[in-house]
C-alpha cells in the first residue's frame, strides 16, 4: 500500500502556501488590472455610443437647419420674383399709359392738321373753282 510520510504533507503545505502567495502577489493584481481594463473598455464604449448619438443628433440638426434655410431661400426668391413681376407690370402700365397719351396727342395733332388742310383745300378749291369758271365763261 501506499505509505504516506511527512514529505507529502510538506509538499502539499508548500503548494498551498505558494498558491496563497501567488494569489496575493500575482493573480489579484492581474485580476485588478483586467477589471480596470474591462471597466475602461466599458466606459470607452459608453463614451463612443454617446459620441455617436451626439453626432447623429448634430447631423439631424444640421439637416433640419439646411431644410429651413432652403425653405427660407425659396420664400425670399419667391418674394423677389413677385416684387419684380409687380414692378414689371407697373412699368408696363406706365409705358402703356405714356404710349396711349402719345397716340392721343398724335391723333389730336393729325386732326388739327387735317382741319387746317381741309380749310386750306377749301380755300384752294374756291380759287380753283373761280379760275375754272373764268376760263369757261371767257
Secondary structure, DSSP 8 states (H G I E B T S, - for coil): -----HHHHHHHHHHHHHHHHHIIIIIHHHHHHHHHHHHHHHHHHHHHHHHHHHHHHHHHHHHHHHHHHHHHHHHHHHHHHHHHHHHHHHHHHHHHHHHHHHHHHHHHHHHHHHHHHHHHHHHHHHHHHHHHHHHHH-
